[in-house]
Amino acid sequence: MPSNDSSPASALVELRNVTFGYGERVILRDLSLNVPRGKVTALMGASGGGKTTVLRLIGGQYRAQQGEVLFDHKDVGRMDAAGLYAARRRMGMLFQFGALFTDLNVFENVAFPLREHTDLSEALVRDIVLMKLHAVGLRGARDLMPSQISGGMARRVALARAIALDPELVMYDEPFAGLDPISLGTSAQLIRQLNDAMGLTTILVSHDLDATFALADHVIILGAGVVAAQGTPEEVRASTDPLVHQFVNALPTGPVPFHYPGPTVASDFGPPEGRSA
């Protein structure tokens, strides 16, 4: 497996002291992390810890309230519409459950970004689409509709669409959710092979420890809006941080509470005069 190098100089993506929240609820607190070029970086942690928010900040859907989100050393939050549009052409995104266009067939789904972002001839678009579908093993499914393919196949079509423009960065949001073991193994192998064959940089948000640790070069565990641990999968597994220990061992008790923060039990179930609204 390639050596781990998460220094800022080698990073394609860098977050510097980023704070972001929804209203009064702070999700990320002065978060700093680096995503090394050419590697598979797994972004993990308990639900609600800000993983998908990080992806949206990188893609420019959200803007950091404080700090910088750098893509190839340029702050995404300071880009104008044209700059952001250009940056997104260098990114591919595989959404959870694929997010295919249900009224377009497999071929047209993969062709969509090529027609949206380029002036290529239809003949060249056809060849590129078939090559991308071939790379994910679905060239023969080109004429099928999303309703006619399985969930695992839909993820692979979405992956072909995500790499249609030969991006430098590909982001995956829970690519293994809901997949059977065969489809999961196929998807994990594809992520690794495409990253290495195409010279990609990959950010993978996932809760599947075994599959993710098996393919990742670099793992970042988020906890309470900050980096709780990072390093190789072996280094993260050996972490003594209580939150990381709870997460990698799937423990029901630990720093991550069962109850969402709220009023005390006494205030909700005590005498009527003392109850909260």
C-alpha positions as CSV (number, residue, x, y, z in Angstrom):
1,M,0.0,0.0,0.0
2,P,1.3,3.5,-0.8
3,S,3.1,5.3,2.0
4,N,1.1,7.9,4.0
5,D,1.9,11.5,3.6
6,S,-0.6,14.0,5.0
7,S,1.6,17.1,5.1
8,P,0.1,20.3,3.7
9,A,2.6,20.4,0.9
10,S,1.3,17.1,-0.5
11,A,-2.4,17.9,0.1
12,L,-4.9,18.4,-2.7
13,V,-7.5,19.5,-0.1
14,E,-6.7,21.3,3.1
15,L,-9.0,22.6,5.8
16,R,-7.5,25.3,8.0
17,N,-9.2,26.2,11.3
18,V,-12.7,25.7,9.8
19,T,-15.8,26.4,11.9
20,F,-19.3,25.7,10.6
21,G,-22.7,25.2,12.1
22,Y,-26.4,25.3,11.4
23,G,-27.9,28.1,13.4
24,E,-26.6,27.8,17.0
25,R,-25.6,24.2,16.5
26,V,-21.9,24.0,15.8
27,I,-20.9,21.0,13.6
28,L,-17.2,21.7,13.0
29,R,-15.0,23.5,15.6
30,D,-11.7,25.0,14.4
31,L,-11.2,21.9,12.2
32,S,-7.9,21.4,10.4
33,L,-7.0,18.4,8.2
34,N,-5.2,17.5,5.0
35,V,-6.1,15.1,2.2
36,P,-2.9,13.9,0.5
37,R,-2.8,13.7,-3.3
38,G,-3.0,10.3,-4.9
39,K,-4.3,8.5,-1.8
40,V,-7.6,7.1,-0.5
41,T,-8.5,9.1,2.6
42,A,-11.3,7.8,4.7
43,L,-13.3,10.3,6.7
44,M,-15.1,8.5,9.6
45,G,-16.8,9.1,12.9
46,A,-20.1,8.9,14.6
47,S,-23.3,10.0,12.8
48,G,-23.7,13.8,13.0
49,G,-20.0,14.4,13.4
50,G,-19.7,16.6,10.3
51,K,-18.4,14.2,7.6
52,T,-20.9,15.0,4.9
53,T,-20.6,18.7,5.9
54,V,-16.9,18.5,5.1
55,L,-17.7,17.2,1.6
56,R,-20.2,20.0,1.0
57,L,-17.6,22.6,2.1
58,I,-15.1,21.2,-0.3
59,G,-17.6,21.2,-3.1
60,G,-18.6,24.8,-2.3
61,Q,-22.3,23.9,-1.4
62,Y,-21.6,25.5,2.0
63,R,-19.1,28.2,2.9
64,A,-17.1,28.0,6.1
65,Q,-18.1,30.5,8.7
66,Q,-14.5,30.8,9.8
67,G,-11.3,29.4,8.4
68,E,-10.3,28.3,4.9
69,V,-11.2,25.3,2.7
70,L,-8.4,24.9,0.2
71,F,-8.7,22.9,-3.1
72,D,-5.3,22.8,-4.8
73,H,-4.2,25.7,-2.6
74,K,-7.2,28.0,-3.5
75,D,-9.9,28.9,-1.0
76,V,-13.2,27.5,-2.2
77,G,-15.1,29.9,0.0
78,R,-13.6,32.9,-1.8
79,M,-14.2,31.7,-5.3
80,D,-16.7,33.5,-7.5
81,A,-19.3,31.5,-9.5
82,A,-17.0,31.0,-12.5
83,G,-14.1,29.9,-10.3
84,L,-16.3,27.5,-8.3
85,Y,-17.7,26.1,-11.6
86,A,-14.2,25.5,-12.8
87,A,-13.1,23.8,-9.6
88,R,-16.1,21.5,-9.6
89,R,-15.1,20.3,-13.1
90,R,-12.0,18.9,-11.3
91,M,-14.1,17.0,-8.8
92,G,-16.4,14.0,-9.0
93,M,-19.0,13.2,-6.4
94,L,-20.7,9.9,-5.7
95,F,-23.8,10.6,-3.7
96,Q,-25.3,8.2,-1.2
97,F,-27.5,5.7,-3.1
98,G,-26.2,7.1,-6.4
99,A,-28.7,9.9,-7.1
100,L,-29.2,8.9,-10.7
101,F,-31.6,10.8,-12.9
102,T,-34.6,8.4,-12.9
103,D,-35.9,9.6,-16.3
104,L,-32.6,9.0,-18.1
105,N,-31.1,5.6,-19.0
106,V,-27.7,4.4,-17.9
107,F,-25.9,5.8,-20.9
108,E,-27.6,9.2,-20.7
109,N,-26.8,9.5,-16.9
110,V,-23.1,9.0,-17.6
111,A,-23.2,11.3,-20.6
112,F,-24.9,14.2,-18.7
113,P,-21.7,15.8,-17.2
114,L,-19.9,15.5,-20.6
115,R,-22.7,17.4,-22.3
116,E,-23.1,19.9,-19.5
117,H,-19.4,20.8,-19.2
118,T,-17.8,20.1,-22.6
119,D,-18.4,20.7,-26.3
120,L,-17.3,17.2,-27.4
121,S,-18.9,15.7,-30.4
122,E,-21.6,13.0,-29.9
123,A,-19.3,10.4,-31.3
124,L,-16.6,11.2,-28.7
125,V,-19.2,11.4,-25.9
126,R,-20.4,7.9,-26.9
127,D,-16.9,6.5,-26.7
128,I,-16.1,8.1,-23.4
129,V,-19.4,6.9,-21.8
130,L,-18.8,3.4,-23.0
131,M,-15.2,3.4,-21.7
132,K,-16.4,4.6,-18.3
133,L,-19.2,2.1,-18.1
134,H,-16.7,-0.6,-19.2
135,A,-14.4,0.4,-16.3
136,V,-17.2,-0.3,-13.8
137,G,-18.3,-3.5,-15.6
138,L,-21.6,-2.1,-16.9
139,R,-21.1,-1.4,-20.6
140,G,-23.8,-4.0,-21.4
141,A,-26.3,-2.1,-19.2
142,R,-26.1,1.1,-21.2
143,D,-29.8,1.1,-22.4
144,L,-31.4,0.1,-19.0
145,M,-33.3,2.6,-16.9
146,P,-32.3,3.1,-13.2
147,S,-35.5,1.3,-12.2
148,Q,-34.2,-1.8,-14.0
149,I,-30.9,-2.2,-12.2
150,S,-30.0,-3.2,-8.7
151,G,-28.8,-0.8,-6.0
152,G,-25.2,-2.0,-6.4
153,M,-25.3,-1.5,-10.1
154,A,-26.8,2.0,-9.6
155,R,-23.8,2.9,-7.5
156,R,-21.4,1.7,-10.2
157,V,-23.3,3.8,-12.8
158,A,-23.0,6.8,-10.5
159,L,-19.3,6.1,-10.2
160,A,-18.9,6.0,-14.0
161,R,-20.7,9.4,-14.1
162,A,-18.5,10.8,-11.3
163,I,-15.3,9.9,-13.3
164,A,-16.7,11.0,-16.7
165,L,-14.7,14.2,-16.8
166,D,-11.5,12.6,-15.5
167,P,-11.5,14.5,-12.2
168,E,-8.5,14.9,-9.9
169,L,-10.7,14.5,-6.7
170,V,-13.5,12.0,-6.2
171,M,-15.7,12.1,-3.1
172,Y,-17.8,9.3,-1.9
173,D,-20.7,9.7,0.6
174,E,-21.5,6.3,2.1
175,P,-20.8,4.2,-1.0
176,F,-21.3,0.9,0.8
177,A,-24.6,1.6,2.6
178,G,-27.3,-1.0,1.9
179,L,-25.1,-3.2,-0.4
180,D,-24.9,-6.9,-0.2
181,P,-21.4,-8.4,0.5
182,I,-20.6,-9.1,-3.2
183,S,-21.7,-5.6,-4.3
184,L,-19.8,-4.1,-1.4
185,G,-16.6,-5.9,-2.2
186,T,-17.0,-5.0,-5.9
187,S,-17.4,-1.3,-5.0
188,A,-14.5,-1.3,-2.6
189,Q,-12.2,-2.9,-5.3
190,L,-13.4,-0.4,-7.9
191,I,-12.6,2.6,-5.6
192,R,-9.1,1.3,-5.0
193,Q,-8.4,0.4,-8.6
194,L,-9.8,3.6,-10.1
195,N,-7.8,5.7,-7.6
196,D,-4.6,4.0,-8.5
197,A,-5.1,3.6,-12.3
198,M,-6.4,7.2,-12.8
199,G,-4.0,8.9,-10.4
200,L,-7.0,10.2,-8.4
201,T,-7.3,11.6,-4.9
202,T,-10.2,10.0,-3.0
203,I,-12.2,11.1,0.0
204,L,-14.4,8.3,1.3
205,V,-17.1,8.9,3.9
206,S,-18.1,5.5,5.3
207,H,-19.2,3.7,8.5
208,D,-18.1,0.3,7.3
209,L,-14.9,-0.2,9.3
210,D,-13.7,-3.5,7.7
211,A,-14.1,-2.5,4.1
212,T,-12.9,1.1,4.6
213,F,-9.8,0.2,6.6
214,A,-8.9,-2.5,4.1
215,L,-8.7,0.0,1.2
216,A,-7.8,3.4,2.8
217,D,-4.2,4.8,2.9
218,H,-5.1,7.5,5.4
219,V,-7.9,7.6,8.0
220,I,-9.4,10.6,9.7
221,I,-11.8,10.1,12.6
222,L,-14.0,13.1,13.5
223,G,-15.4,13.6,16.9
224,A,-17.3,16.6,18.3
225,G,-16.3,18.6,15.2
226,V,-12.6,18.1,15.5
227,V,-10.0,15.5,14.5
228,A,-10.0,12.8,17.2
229,A,-7.4,10.7,15.4
230,Q,-5.7,10.3,12.0
231,G,-3.0,8.1,10.4
232,T,-2.8,4.7,8.7
233,P,-5.6,2.3,9.5
234,E,-3.3,0.4,11.8
235,E,-2.4,3.6,13.7
236,V,-6.0,4.6,14.1
237,R,-7.0,1.2,15.4
238,A,-4.2,1.5,18.0
239,S,-5.4,4.9,19.2
240,T,-6.1,5.3,22.9
241,D,-8.5,8.2,22.4
242,P,-11.8,7.1,24.1
243,L,-14.0,8.2,21.2
244,V,-11.8,6.4,18.7
245,H,-11.7,3.3,20.9
246,Q,-15.5,3.3,21.1
247,F,-15.9,3.8,17.3
248,V,-13.5,1.2,16.0
249,N,-14.7,-1.4,18.5
250,A,-18.4,-0.6,18.0
251,L,-19.0,-0.1,21.7
252,P,-22.5,1.1,22.8
253,T,-21.1,3.1,25.7
254,G,-18.4,5.8,25.6
255,P,-18.0,9.5,24.8
256,V,-20.7,9.3,22.0
257,P,-23.9,9.4,24.1
258,F,-27.1,7.4,23.3
259,H,-29.4,10.4,24.1
260,Y,-29.4,13.6,22.0
261,P,-28.7,16.6,24.3
262,G,-31.9,18.0,25.8
263,P,-33.8,18.9,29.0
264,T,-33.1,16.8,32.1
265,V,-35.4,13.8,32.8
266,A,-36.7,15.6,35.9
267,S,-37.7,18.7,33.9
268,D,-39.6,16.7,31.4
269,F,-41.2,14.1,33.7
270,G,-41.3,15.8,37.1
271,P,-44.1,17.8,38.6
272,P,-46.1,19.7,36.0
273,E,-45.0,23.1,37.4
274,G,-41.4,22.2,36.8
275,R,-41.7,20.7,33.3
276,S,-40.2,22.3,30.2
277,A,-42.4,23.3,27.3
